[in-house]
Structures are given as structure tokens and as C-alpha cells.
Amino acid sequence: MSIDEKSPETAPSSRRFPPGFLWGAATAAYQIEGATTIDGRGPSIWDEFCATPGATRGGDTGEIACDHYHRYREDIEIMRRLHLQAYRFSISWPRVMPEGRGQVSAPGLAFYDRLVDALLEAGIEPFVTLYHWDLPAALQRHMNGWLHSDLPNLFADYADLMFNKLGDRVRFWLTLNEPWVVVDAGYFRGTHPPGIKNPAEGYQAGHNLMRAHAYAVACYRGHQCDGGRISFALNTTFSFPESRSASDQAAAERAMDTFGGWFADPAWSGDYPAVMRERLGPMLPEFSAEDADLLRRSMDFLALNYYTSDIARYSQDSQPFEFDRIVPGHLPCTEMGWPIMPDGLARLLRRLHQRYAGLPVYITENGAACPDNADEHGFVDDQDRIGYLAGHVAAMAEAVADGVDVRGYFVWSLLDNLEWTEGYSKRFGLVRCDRTTLQRTIKASGLWYADLIAMGRLPAALVDKPPVAPGLPAPGPVATSRCR
Ligand code: IFM
């Protein structure tokens, strides 16, 4: 063992993380809680969607999920064994407000109260997401969900309830998880509830989501919680230009502006990227001056969910933005069919650092679905997941060494859980959750992560020889056959 293996202080800067850096794991309510019909919880759009025959793989639902609602103490004990310093979870809106407005469920609120207390007792910092896709079904049924212009106000009322309840103990808040996915899957492609395929409605829903974010942030700032910070979780990719041509490079810029920029720009500057305004015309709603004011600087930190990257190619036929997003076919993929591209993370972090200058970054999700095989004891030796995580942690360390202010990293996910329409067939957990007994077993990746956290810096081997290819696609033609 070399000297810098022994002490974080003497490790080279490229392998150290700043003091106070938080290592965590993330989950979401509908994916793990179960207990969907007890203690006054109302139905969410995901309960209703999963009940539709053929909507999810194998007809899987969140009815039981990991039964975290009843087993949260056991799960926190596991977090302690993993040495987690932070835990990101979401509140189920219909668990605390069964109809989404008006009546409040005391047992629902009490659950999150107990959860936060138990986390703090275990020395784990809670990061709370207010909306991870489980809209109260009543709001969809009676108000048409995110298409209703008043939904942002109702969301702010719900947020206010949670700030009042937990704001004395929770210091990190996320209003929305991945508004891009809500719009893309829910309103463009119709694969998530509410199952709409209408671009104009998609842009309207996205607009109301960002207004909801802004109103909740304004409400939070009104509470003046000491040291509290708020943002929303942005999912996006780095788009590598397919070639060095000016047209491909401009296409890559447009690909990034219309993905991450679509949601992060309004929360930074109060409006959508210029390319969206120019090319979408009246389909893109306008923010009122008041909404724009609330939106501007409404992220106290940048919360990034990163899984993969892509390649952009100029294409005149692809209107209105004139690019094709290409999935590189020559790289290994996770079980989701997502190419493994840690270098995209390093590049994206540098780009975001320049574009949203001064914002600290937390990587609020990163992880891999892998074809886990459990042995007779339920143990999973998931070296592929370790490789994925190690490559991305190394990429993050590289960005930190370049001056990007990254302050935390959360693995998606703590537990194997309901991967939405994929049901339980795709497993992201550091911890296996047996589908019959719900027994939890820490995987090899969980043990690896616990060691990494205990060391507080990267092992030398990771820097000298990253376990996964850096992931920069070679310029030139790419096949799309290996990854979906
Ligand atoms: O499971 C999801 C999560 O709910 C949101 N981000 C991506 C994860 C993996 O698909």
C-alpha cells in the first residue's frame, strides 16, 4: 500500500474529494414504499397506470414494492452499514394529501416525520424530493394534471405543508425529479401516465412544472430555513458532436440546449434557451414577468441525474431543431440499453460549471441496471455495476480536480425497486431485494461503495486504470445495433 492509500489528506488532489463531500444513495416513494392503500393514502396516477393491463412489464405495480413503508428502520440500518452520509428519498404527495389538495393525512405526514428523525439519529443527511412523478390521481381526473394552470399553486401548497412539517430538520430539498422525463414519457411519447402524445401539451405541462418549481422555491425562501437549500433534479446527457464539422458541433449545442437547457435555463435566467424560442414559436408558452422573476436563480445548487450520453448529428430533416440524437453502438451498455459513458459525465460537469457559474453541484442519481444473479445466499457479485460506478466516480473526481464544485454523489439506487414500466425486471440496487421474501442482501457493489465512503478518496488503481472505457465516441459513423 502506498502512502497516499493510507490517508485522504496525502492522496493527490485528483483523487480527493472536498471536505464535507456527501456520499449517498437515492430512491423514490412509488418505487419502494408499497403500502399504497393504507393509512389514508390516496391513489396516484402511477397506481392507476400500473393497474392497466399491459402497462408495465409483467403487470408489476408499486403495491408492495420493497415495503419500505414498514421496513424503513431496517433500511436505515442497511444505510448505516453502507456508511451512507446522505439519503435522497421522495414524499408521496397522495400519501400526505390523498386528493392532492385540502384534506391532509396525519398518518402519512407522521411516516415522513419518523423517517427523517430516524435518518438524523443515524447521522444521515436527508435530501427530500417533493415530486417524483406520483401525482395524486384526483388532480389528474378533476384538473387534467400538469396541463392546468393552477396546478403550480396546488403544488406550492403541498410543498408548504412539507416545509412546515420537516423544514426544521431537512436542509436539502428538490422540488421536481426530472421534469424532462415527465414531459417526454408522459406527454410526448405517452409511455408514462397520463399517456398523452401531443407536443403542444408536452410543452404546456413542462411549463407548468417549472412554474410549480418556482412557486415552491419562493415559498421555501419565505420560510427562511437556516442553511436550507432547494433546487430540482435535472436529468441530461452530454452530446458529443458526431464529427468536427461546424454543423455537427452546432447540432450538439442544440441537443444540449433542448434537453438540459430546456429546464435548467428557466431556473437560472427566467426563460427557455433562445433556440427553443426561435424554433418552437407559439408552441412554447411564455412566462409572465412575475413567473420569470420567481424562476430566475431558483436553484441553490445544481442537482444532476446522470446515466449516459449520446452523439448529435446535423440533420436538416429533423425539424424543428435539425439534429438527430444517436445512441453510440460501439460501447458497452447497461441493462437499460444505455451506453456506459463516464467521460460524458466529466464533460457535462465542466459544461454546467461554465453555464451556471457558481452553482455547487450534487450528482443526485447515477447508477446501472445490471443482469444480477444471486447465489444461494442471495448475494450478488455485481462486478459490472462496480465497474460502472467506479468509472463515474473517477470521472467526477476528474471534474473536481478541474475546479468543478461537486459536493455530493448519490447512487441510484439503494435497493432494487420498481423501475416504472419495466417493473422489477431492471435492478439498480446496491442492495438486493428478494421479490418473494423482500429480504435485503447487500451486493458486492454495496460493500465496494461502503469501502469507498470509508476511505473518502479514490483508490489509486481507479485513477491509473479506469475500469470502464472513457466513452468518447470516435468521430465517424456509429452503429446503433448494440444499444436500444
Ligand atoms: O428509476 C429511475 C428514477 O426514478 C429516475 N431516474 C432514472 C432512474 C432509472 O431509470
Residues whose N, C-alpha, C, O or C-beta is under 5 A from the ligand:
A	BS01	IFM	A28
